[in-house]
Amino acid sequence: MRVTFNPSYTSSYNNNNQCKKPSFNGLLHVDMNAESKLMSPIDKKYDQLSAWIGKHFTSYFVDSKPMNWMADKLKNSKNLYQHCLTVGSAITSGMYMYRTLVNDKMDKDRRNTLAVNQGLTFGISTVMAYSLDNFLNKWWNKVTAKFAGYQIGDKTFYKDYIEMSKKAPKEVKEALKERSSYTTLTEKESQLLKNRLEGMKALKTMIIFGLIYRYFVPVVVTKPANIICDKYLAHKKAKAETNKA
């Protein structure tokens, strides 16, 4: 895939017959039909690996009745990306809990306590991830508005969007439709910009959920939970020995 900067500009002459500076919309045009000779072998191997994984592993999970039921329930959700990340994390946490409960190398009390800790950790992390993601919506809309203004070469869009949001909050992609710089875009350019704005939305959620599930859980929660677990088991053992005596 080759990415080129393709300015859409017009030139004219002023009263002194001097050529005016070209104006451009700033969009990066992507030629999806152009193949990179360097990346082509890598892309081919990647496609083969993806097809193999999909055939032997993913298809069994995706085509299952629980996934079909869940897909039907979430198909019209505005937070679909959040839910997908949560489902993935729930599967991972569930596998950890299962492996903990069937681990014969640990006694029953330790297995049960660790499994409960893992379940609570997932629950707390999920609530935090959703809350933080929703809390940062307004700020991220401003970031997206600045990005969108740059993409269409509209230097005043960000400022106008901020002023408009104070009176009547509106999605960035909806506010763009009212700009003359947006109406001049071709259908291909409009779709490309729409995809990038959707990508910005997904990026925020991906970063937040990734930090919560992959950093917050193992660093902030898991270690203290294990310490509490060890103290609880030590106290329970000491109490049992005292009762025996």
Secondary structure, 3 states (H helix, E strand, C coil): CEEEECCCCCCCECCCCCECCCCCCCCEEEECCCCCCCCHHHHHHHHHHHHHHHHHHHHHHHCCHHHHHHHHHHCCCCCHHHHHHHHHHHHHHHHHHHHHHCCCCCCHHHHHHHHHHHHHHHHHHHHHHHHHHHHCHHHHHHHHHHHHHHHCCCCCHHHHHHHHHHHCCCCHHHHHCCCHHHHCCCHHHHHHHHHHHHHHHHHHHHHHHHHHHHHHHHHHHHHHHHHHHHHHHHHHHHHHHHHHC
